[in-house]
Amino acid sequence: MKEKEPFNDVEDHVDKVTGNPYKGRHKNTPKGIKMIGYVIISFFVVLFITTLIGIFLN
């Protein structure tokens, strides 16, 4: 993925001074945090699906 080019010098300066923690990459995220995120998302997906099934079975 190509890095985002700054629109002007002000935007570039703000990114350098304040920092931009999210540049569209997830490669640096620790495996543990990724796994927790996958578990949480999976839980809500399964909860949603079982709720739909429960609604239609009643």
Backbone bond lengths (Angstrom), bond angles and torsions (degrees), N, CA, C in turn:
res aa  C-N    CA-C-N  psi(-1)  N-CA   C-N-CA  omega(-1)  CA-C   N-CA-C  phi
1 M - - - 1.446 - - 1.519 108.24 -
2 K 1.293 116.72 131.85 1.453 121.48 -178.20 1.526 110.21 -75.64
3 E 1.320 115.61 138.09 1.461 120.28 177.78 1.521 110.49 -64.75
4 K 1.332 115.68 147.35 1.455 121.03 178.85 1.521 109.57 -71.63
5 E 1.305 115.88 126.45 1.459 120.72 177.00 1.533 109.05 -81.29
6 P 1.342 118.37 136.38 1.463 119.85 178.54 1.529 110.89 -66.06
7 F 1.330 114.48 142.93 1.456 120.94 -179.15 1.524 111.00 -68.13
8 N 1.325 115.52 -39.96 1.464 120.39 178.83 1.532 109.14 -152.86
9 D 1.324 117.20 -178.51 1.461 121.12 -177.66 1.527 112.21 -66.48
10 V 1.321 117.37 -31.07 1.469 120.12 -178.88 1.522 109.54 -65.22
11 E 1.316 117.45 -45.43 1.460 121.12 179.64 1.525 110.77 -63.13
12 D 1.309 116.47 -40.62 1.457 120.77 177.90 1.524 110.46 -63.03
13 H 1.321 117.21 -42.73 1.459 122.11 179.26 1.531 110.75 -62.81
14 V 1.323 117.06 -45.43 1.466 120.60 -179.61 1.528 110.14 -62.14
15 D 1.329 117.98 -42.31 1.456 120.63 177.82 1.524 111.68 -62.32
16 K 1.313 117.50 -37.86 1.463 120.46 -179.90 1.519 111.70 -72.71
17 V 1.338 117.82 -38.48 1.461 121.20 -176.23 1.526 111.04 -77.38
18 T 1.318 116.82 -51.90 1.463 119.89 -175.80 1.516 112.07 -86.14
19 G 1.294 117.16 -24.47 1.455 120.76 -177.74 1.521 109.90 83.00
20 N 1.294 115.46 149.72 1.450 120.69 178.18 1.521 106.41 -128.06
21 P 1.356 117.30 98.78 1.460 119.11 -173.63 1.525 113.87 -67.50
22 Y 1.312 117.98 -24.07 1.465 120.07 -178.21 1.519 109.57 -113.42
23 K 1.302 115.47 111.05 1.461 120.70 179.01 1.520 110.96 -110.79
24 G 1.339 117.72 15.62 1.449 120.67 179.95 1.515 113.61 89.66
25 R 1.321 116.78 12.26 1.465 120.66 -179.87 1.524 109.52 -115.84
26 H 1.306 115.88 139.11 1.459 120.90 175.69 1.517 111.35 -116.17
27 K 1.302 117.38 10.29 1.455 120.49 -176.65 1.525 111.81 -69.05
28 N 1.322 117.49 -26.42 1.456 120.85 -176.65 1.522 113.06 -90.99
29 T 1.332 118.01 -0.91 1.450 121.11 179.59 1.525 109.07 -74.45
30 P 1.331 117.47 131.70 1.468 119.39 179.68 1.535 111.83 -61.60
31 K 1.334 115.76 149.56 1.465 120.94 -177.36 1.523 111.98 -60.61
32 G 1.328 117.30 -37.59 1.463 120.47 -178.95 1.516 112.17 -61.17
33 I 1.320 116.86 -42.91 1.458 121.05 180.00 1.524 110.29 -68.17
34 K 1.340 116.81 -38.86 1.465 120.04 176.43 1.525 110.54 -60.92
35 M 1.333 116.78 -44.59 1.459 120.76 -177.99 1.524 111.25 -64.85
36 I 1.325 117.53 -40.52 1.461 120.67 177.42 1.524 109.74 -62.15
37 G 1.312 116.95 -42.01 1.464 120.45 177.70 1.514 112.01 -62.91
38 Y 1.330 116.72 -42.66 1.465 119.91 178.42 1.521 111.16 -63.20
39 V 1.332 117.67 -40.22 1.462 121.63 179.92 1.523 110.48 -64.86
40 I 1.324 117.14 -44.37 1.466 120.70 -178.88 1.524 110.56 -64.98
41 I 1.310 117.29 -45.63 1.469 120.69 179.68 1.525 110.04 -64.08
42 S 1.319 117.47 -42.65 1.467 120.88 178.81 1.520 111.14 -62.16
43 F 1.328 116.92 -41.39 1.460 120.82 178.66 1.520 111.27 -58.45
44 F 1.328 117.00 -46.61 1.460 119.60 -178.43 1.528 111.97 -69.48
45 V 1.314 117.72 -33.20 1.465 120.14 177.11 1.525 110.04 -66.39
46 V 1.323 116.78 -46.30 1.467 120.73 178.60 1.521 110.22 -63.98
47 L 1.319 118.44 -40.75 1.463 122.38 177.43 1.519 110.81 -60.29
48 F 1.317 117.30 -43.60 1.460 122.27 179.72 1.529 110.82 -64.10
49 I 1.332 116.21 -44.90 1.466 120.26 -178.79 1.524 110.82 -65.40
50 T 1.338 117.66 -43.65 1.464 119.69 179.37 1.529 111.27 -67.24
51 T 1.319 117.66 -32.47 1.466 120.32 175.63 1.522 110.33 -65.14
52 L 1.317 117.39 -44.08 1.468 120.21 177.98 1.526 111.08 -62.38
53 I 1.322 116.78 -43.60 1.454 119.93 179.17 1.520 110.31 -63.04
54 G 1.321 117.18 -41.81 1.469 121.55 178.44 1.509 112.78 -63.01
55 I 1.317 117.01 -38.13 1.467 120.98 179.52 1.513 110.51 -66.52
56 F 1.348 117.00 -43.26 1.462 119.89 -176.94 1.509 113.49 -77.34
57 L 1.326 118.53 -20.48 1.472 120.42 178.60 1.528 112.20 -81.71
58 N 1.315 117.23 -23.07 1.475 119.58 179.90 1.479 112.12 -80.23
